[in-house]
Amino acid sequence: MNETTAADVDAADDATRGRDAAGADAADPDAVVVGEGVRKSYGDVVALDGVDIRVESGEVFGLIGPNGAGKTTLVRALTGTTEAEGDLRVFGVPPREVDPQRIGLLPQSFDPPERLTATELVGYYGGLYDAARDAESVLRDVGMADDADVWYETLSGGQKRRTCVATAIVNDPDLLFLDEPTTGIDPAGRRSIHRLIERLAGGGTTVFLTSHAMDEVERLADRVALLRDGKIVAVGAPEELIADHGGEPRLEVKLDGPASEADCEAVQEAIREALSDESAGESEDAPAVESTRKGLRIGGVRPEGIGDAVDALETAEIDFESLAWSEPSLEDVYLRLTGEEYSPRSEPLDEVAPDGGDR
Ligand SMILES: Nc1ncnc2c1ncn2[C@@H]1O[C@H](COP(=O)(O)OP(=O)(O)OP(=O)(O)O)[C@@H](O)[C@H]1O
């Protein structure tokens, strides 16, 4: 007679869930987070509308999207803090079955007890785990060593947020969810959090980062997903997304106000003539020239083409104040794919004399 033991039941259970005894996802062993067809509604509001997502071990995965896109809901679904439909697996098991020791979570809204010092607070959260790091060293990691003995309630907004980041990493998690970790943190503090994320990722921690700071995501994330209206509309490495959706580099020409239509046409014509001279009659599209609030913009200008653009401005007798060349960024991707206003990251050049000689 066959005797069914508890171990057999566990093994069968694991087999149906598609994981092996070590807790890895047998169907997808490199994946730490897998979501398929994830849906979540709050009454009539559809927060997640069939999200497919996969985060690999050791990667920094950025999640971006407008307010209300569903980012926090997705983080909550993946951390088991809210129920959602669909197939969700974290380390090969449903989110609520994951060993808490392996997960760190910095929620978007986090109100810890205020009448504790930063050290006491981090120690308190560390006490919730089987094993925890020393509070002092964690606070050092987030740039809070000097204020470790200050009451939480008297810390500044940015210092509070850094302390909260410390509570999320006190258990030395394998997978860290950071929901807008640098909100309200000053540039130096942000930089120290960025370095911390880079160090954690370098040490093998998988980081799931949501942020509205596109520069932060572009810098830190190996891959980025853009969520809009509860659906992922693009996913890829930042450089891939920028190449596919970021648009072209452009030259911003500062004048004493918006360029007139006639000026834009004159610049366009000068560029077209220069191009037709160069290409000896072969047809070539001239870069678009458009008026902006501060002057005009010439699209499609690569660094080696700045000299030609300056020549065209001179031919068109445009007396400009300065030039700023900008390349597309993740922010452009975001703005294009969400249909919001275009606002390029500019890299100002040195002041360029209108004769083009002082560049
Ligand atoms: N507890 C809730 N009850 C009702 N509706 C909710 C709840 N939580 C979220 N929503 C709604 O679900 C949608 C997605 O919200 P969510 O907070 O996930 O977006 P988000 O992308 O994180 O936004 P933000 O960038 O503003 O933080 C929104 O329309 C929001 O109003």
The ligand as a Gaussian input file, in Angstrom:
#p B3LYP/6-31G(d) Opt

LIG

0 1
 N       -7.213000      51.758000      -1.467000
 C       -7.727000      52.259000      -2.589000
 N       -9.051000      52.445000      -2.726000
 C       -9.582000      52.943000      -3.847000
 N       -8.859000      53.272000      -4.924000
 C       -7.540000      53.120000      -4.872000
 C       -6.898000      52.599000      -3.693000
 N       -5.554000      52.547000      -3.931000
 C       -5.380000      52.998000      -5.167000
 N       -6.553000      53.339000      -5.739000
 C       -6.749000      53.850000      -7.094000
 O       -6.079000      52.961000      -7.994000
 C       -5.411000      53.686000      -9.004000
 C       -3.930000      53.361000      -8.973000
 O       -3.378000      53.915000      -7.770000
 P       -1.860000      53.716000      -7.364000
 O       -1.689000      54.321000      -6.015000
 O       -1.488000      52.314000      -7.545000
 O       -1.126000      54.581000      -8.477000
 P        0.386000      55.058000      -8.525000
 O        0.864000      54.803000      -9.903000
 O        1.162000      54.463000      -7.420000
 O        0.210000      56.617000      -8.303000
 P        1.224000      57.704000      -7.649000
 O        2.305000      57.917000      -8.638000
 O        0.339000      58.903000      -7.484000
 O        1.703000      57.155000      -6.344000
 C       -5.741000      55.146000      -8.767000
 O       -6.840000      55.498000      -9.567000
 C       -6.099000      55.193000      -7.297000
 O       -7.001000      56.243000      -7.035000

